[in-house]
Each structure stands twice: as C-alpha cells, then as structure tokens.
C-alpha cells in the first residue's frame, strides 16, 4: 500500500455568498483530498467523505481534458456505481501510472474499433488506406470550410456587397450541412459521443459558424442591411419554431442516429439563432409593401465605444400618430452628416413577414 497526499490549494476573495462558499469549499477539498492505492482497490477521501473502488469493479478508464488539465475517469462495470475521477496531480504521478497500467484504456479500444469500421467501409475507397485517408481529407475540408465561412461572412458584411448576395450567402450555410447530412451517412450533426465522432464527420462546427454569422444581423451592426422589428415577440416565436422545424429536418436526415439530449441541445441553439436571424433578414430584404413615412427632428446624437460600438440619433416629434422608436442606430455616414435639429425621414415598413420595422434617412435622400 502507498499513498499520494493532497497538496495545498488557495482560495480568493469572491463576490456573493454562493461564490464565497465555493471559494472556501474548493480549497478545503483540495487540501484534504487524498488518494490511497492498494493492490486490489483505490480509495479516495476528502473532508466531504470517502469512497473506494475495487479493481474487479472497474471496466476501464478514460482520459478527458478540462481547462488544459488531464483527468482520469475510472469507469465502473455496473451502471449503479458512479465513475471515480482522478485529478491531474494524481493522474500524472508515476505510482498511479503503474497502478493503472493493467486496466483497460477504453479510449484506445474505441479508437481501434472505429478504425476497423472505417477500414471495412467500402463506400470510402478501394483499400483500407484509401478509406482512412478519405475520412481524414474530409475532416480537413470541414475544418477549413468552417473558419472560411465565418471569415467570408464578416468580410461580406462590411464590404459594399449587394444585400441580395449577402442574404444568399448567410442563408446557405446551415442548408449545406443538411445537404451533406442527406448525402452520406458518414456525416453527423447530433451524435456527439466520442465513439460516433471517431468514425463520422462532425458538421456541428460548420453549423455553429454559420449561425454565428447571424449575430451581426441580430445585433444590427449594419442597419441598412437588416433591421430588428419594432416588437421582439414575433421574431422570438419564429426563431423557436424555425429552430425546432430545422431540428426535425436534421433528425430526419440523420439516418437512424441515436438521439440524446446532449446531441439535441448541442445543435438546437445554433438552429434557433439561424432561424431568428434569417427571419429578420428576409423580413427586411423581401419587404416591398407600402410604408408610412414621418418627418422627425434630431434632438440628440451620441456614439458608444468599446465592444458593440455604434452611432445613434435620438429623434422627437409632436405627431401623435407616430408609434415608432425614438433612438436609431445608424451608419457612420448618416451620423456624421446629420446635426442636431436636422429633419430626418423615418419610415415604418410593414415587413415581408408582417413584422414592422423602421428605416431612417436624410429627408433630401428620401
């Protein structure tokens, strides 16, 4: 028998009673933690209790990285028993490494099983080597495509590109993922377990990058491209319904993939953001209906700095029929050429999706 004693931890000043409590309990756990290794079992203890796990009850171990620290999870054979997690300072200790050496590495077993499945998949190529290389090549393509898409989205959003082409580009991303999912069973969007990701091509990063592009729409970074509607309720409902509808489409093309809550909620937020952003974009770009215009006075103007910096005009009117906003985020060109006291023309549009939105221009350009 030998033991690996715990090492001292330090706590800091934390704001709030809950954080303060955590700041006391976590260092206490670290200070009092102790791992004792026996030939036939492992014992873990701290100020909060003690637990042991016999070798005969250990199915194997897995490694996981949390904030650059490698942890070892000892997986019990029986589901009724919880896994035991060995923290970094013990996991890297030579004595623990020796003790662990004759326990199955479940990660390696999964990797070998996935490799065997890939090498036997005739759809990927003529030889095992070609099949393995095909999957590696697609992983590289998807990785490049994800970063390229977000970079191109940002570039197009700030370049003088016609709104039509920007709209087409932004709308295309998630549907490319769906098309790939429908094309081949080798792609996945909702299977996030390690075993599936070893033998399939994960489309979720590309889906996330495609959805992130719509934050520029939702935040109104370029008001002349898309404007958030006057009332938030309908876009919110459309985002939820559209996201759920797209989730149904994704599941239907997932070719019998095992559904888990982790997989569903892993992709659903991206789909909701996409659905909300695309509804706002289409509501503006496809709106060719008659609109009501008002002449308003600029009573103030200001700029914000830092993250989310923007230019604002504050307007006022004595027209009681006006039911729009009084503060407008505007392009820098309008902000610089519109002094206080100037008359601006504000138009309330009905919206292609019946979500009223506003636009502001100088009256001589109206």
Buried (B, 14 or more C-beta within 10 A) or exposed (E): EEEBEBEEEEBEEBEEEEEEEEBEEBBBBBBEBBBBBBEEBBBBBBEEEEEEBEBEBBBBBBEEEEEEEEBBBBBBEEEEBEBBBBBBBBBEBEEBEEBBEEBEBBBEEBBEEBBEBBBEBEEBBEEBEEBBEBBEEBEEEBEEBBEEBBEEBBEBBEEEBEBEEBBEBBBEBBEBBBEBBBEEBBBBBBBBEEBBBBBBBBBBBBBBBBBBBBEBBBEBBBBBBBBBBBEEEBBEEBBBEBBEEBBEBBBEBBEEBEEEEEBBEBBBEBBBBBBBBBBBBBBBBEBEEEBBEBBBBBEEBEEEEEEEEBBBBBBEBEEEEBEBBBEBBBEEEBBEEBEEEBEBBBBBBBBBBEBBBBBBBBEEEE
